[in-house]
């Protein structure tokens, strides 16, 4: 028999220093949090999808003889806590440009939109509502105003930030 047998050695455990790795990961996380700059709020949210490319009935070039769509501008001001403080509605490019004051009542907003939708002449599908909202308005009110506009009959509703007048 051979006397050159290998001695069994205990397995070597790697020494992984966890503390420096945790320190580095927290430093990286802090760096990305401090340097993150979110993009500004989008000006418009598309509320309807475009027609499919294969649709034979879709027009790609608008007809200049078509009448302009009616555009109603709803200005929504917000209180410091993000709730609705005041709303007004006016028709863009109308002879009478006075804005109707709706207060902070969303039911008055819905009623005003229903009235204007029912008074429309021509193609009602082309009518548009532009919601000019304050930056600090809470999202729940934005969604509520969008829903009420859809329930009033409008299909084209575009939220937008305040335009400085």
C-alpha positions as CSV (number, residue, x, y, z in Angstrom):
1,X,0.0,0.0,0.0
2,X,1.0,3.5,-0.7
3,X,1.9,5.8,2.1
4,X,1.3,8.8,0.1
5,X,-2.3,9.3,1.0
6,X,-3.7,12.7,0.9
7,X,-4.8,14.2,4.1
8,X,-8.4,15.4,4.1
9,X,-8.5,19.1,4.7
10,X,-11.5,21.1,6.0
11,X,-13.3,23.0,3.2
12,X,-12.3,26.7,2.9
13,X,-15.2,29.1,3.5
14,X,-14.9,32.3,1.4
15,X,-14.8,35.5,3.4
16,X,-17.4,37.9,1.9
17,X,-17.5,41.2,3.7
18,X,-21.2,42.2,3.5
19,X,-20.9,45.5,5.3
20,X,-18.9,47.3,2.6
21,X,-21.2,46.0,-0.1
22,X,-24.3,47.3,1.8
23,X,-22.5,50.7,2.3
24,X,-21.8,50.9,-1.5
25,X,-25.4,49.9,-2.4
26,X,-26.9,52.6,-0.1
27,X,-24.5,55.2,-1.5
28,X,-25.5,54.3,-5.1
29,X,-29.2,54.4,-4.1
30,X,-28.7,57.8,-2.4
31,X,-26.9,59.1,-5.5
32,X,-29.7,58.1,-7.9
33,X,-32.4,59.5,-5.6
34,X,-30.6,62.9,-5.2
35,X,-29.9,63.2,-8.9
36,X,-33.3,62.1,-10.3
37,X,-35.2,64.8,-12.1
38,X,-38.7,63.7,-13.2
39,X,-40.0,64.8,-16.5
40,X,-42.5,67.7,-16.5
41,X,-46.1,66.8,-16.7
42,X,-47.3,65.9,-20.1
43,X,-49.3,68.6,-21.8
44,X,-52.0,66.3,-23.1
45,X,-53.2,62.8,-22.5
46,X,-54.5,61.0,-25.6
47,X,-58.0,59.9,-24.8
48,X,-58.6,58.0,-28.1
49,X,-56.5,55.6,-30.0
50,X,-55.6,56.4,-33.7
51,X,-57.2,54.3,-36.4
52,X,-55.3,51.2,-37.5
53,X,-53.0,51.6,-40.5
54,X,-54.9,49.0,-42.5
55,X,-58.3,50.8,-42.2
56,X,-59.5,51.7,-45.6
57,X,-62.1,54.2,-44.4
58,X,-59.7,56.4,-42.5
59,X,-58.7,59.8,-43.8
60,X,-55.0,60.6,-43.4
61,X,-55.3,64.2,-44.7
62,X,-58.0,66.4,-43.2
63,X,-60.4,68.0,-45.6
64,X,-60.1,71.9,-45.4
65,X,-63.7,72.3,-46.3
66,X,-64.8,70.6,-43.1
67,X,-66.1,72.9,-40.5
68,X,-64.0,73.5,-37.4
69,X,-64.9,71.5,-34.3
70,X,-66.5,73.3,-31.4
71,X,-63.9,73.6,-28.6
72,X,-65.0,74.3,-25.0
73,X,-62.3,75.4,-22.6
74,X,-62.8,74.5,-18.9
75,X,-60.4,76.3,-16.6
76,X,-60.0,74.4,-13.2
77,X,-58.3,76.3,-10.4
78,X,-57.1,74.4,-7.3
79,X,-56.9,75.3,-3.7
80,X,-53.6,74.8,-1.7
81,X,-54.7,71.3,-0.6
82,X,-55.3,70.2,-4.3
83,X,-59.1,70.3,-4.3
84,X,-61.1,72.2,-6.9
85,X,-61.6,75.9,-5.8
86,X,-63.2,77.3,-9.0
87,X,-64.2,76.2,-12.5
88,X,-65.2,78.2,-15.5
89,X,-66.2,77.2,-19.0
90,X,-66.1,79.2,-22.3
91,X,-66.3,78.4,-26.0
92,X,-63.1,78.9,-27.9
93,X,-63.4,81.2,-31.0
94,X,-67.0,82.2,-30.1
95,X,-68.5,85.7,-30.5
96,X,-69.4,85.8,-26.9
97,X,-66.2,85.0,-25.0
98,X,-67.6,85.4,-21.5
99,X,-66.8,82.5,-19.2
100,X,-69.6,80.9,-17.2
101,X,-68.6,80.5,-13.6
102,X,-69.3,77.0,-12.3
103,X,-67.9,77.4,-8.8
104,X,-66.3,74.3,-7.3
105,X,-69.4,72.1,-8.0
106,X,-68.6,69.1,-10.3
107,X,-72.4,68.6,-10.9
108,X,-72.6,72.1,-12.3
109,X,-69.7,71.2,-14.6
110,X,-71.4,68.1,-15.8
111,X,-74.7,70.0,-16.4
112,X,-73.0,72.7,-18.3
113,X,-71.2,70.1,-20.5
114,X,-74.5,68.2,-21.2
115,X,-76.2,71.5,-22.1
116,X,-73.5,72.5,-24.5
117,X,-73.3,69.0,-26.0
118,X,-77.1,68.9,-26.6
119,X,-76.9,72.4,-28.2
120,X,-74.2,71.4,-30.7
121,X,-75.1,71.6,-34.4
122,X,-73.2,69.5,-37.0
123,X,-70.9,66.6,-36.1
124,X,-71.0,66.2,-32.4
125,X,-68.2,63.6,-32.5
126,X,-65.8,66.5,-33.5
127,X,-66.6,68.5,-30.4
128,X,-63.7,68.9,-28.0
129,X,-63.3,69.8,-24.3
130,X,-60.0,71.3,-23.2
131,X,-59.4,71.0,-19.5
132,X,-56.9,73.6,-18.4
133,X,-56.0,72.6,-14.9
134,X,-53.7,73.9,-12.1
135,X,-50.6,71.9,-11.5
136,X,-51.5,71.1,-7.9
137,X,-54.9,69.6,-8.7
138,X,-55.2,66.1,-7.3
139,X,-55.4,63.3,-9.8
140,X,-58.7,62.0,-8.3
141,X,-60.4,65.3,-9.5
142,X,-58.7,65.1,-12.9
143,X,-60.2,61.6,-13.4
144,X,-63.6,62.6,-12.1
145,X,-63.7,65.6,-14.5
146,X,-62.7,63.3,-17.4
147,X,-65.3,60.8,-16.5
148,X,-68.1,63.4,-16.2
149,X,-67.1,64.8,-19.6
150,X,-67.3,61.4,-21.2
151,X,-70.7,60.8,-19.6
152,X,-71.9,64.2,-21.0
153,X,-71.2,62.8,-24.5
154,X,-67.8,64.3,-25.4
155,X,-65.3,61.8,-26.7
156,X,-62.4,64.2,-27.3
157,X,-61.2,65.5,-23.9
158,X,-57.7,66.9,-23.5
159,X,-56.3,67.7,-20.1
160,X,-53.7,70.5,-20.3
161,X,-51.8,72.7,-17.8
162,X,-52.9,76.3,-17.3
163,X,-52.2,78.6,-20.2
164,X,-50.9,81.9,-18.8
165,X,-53.1,84.7,-19.9
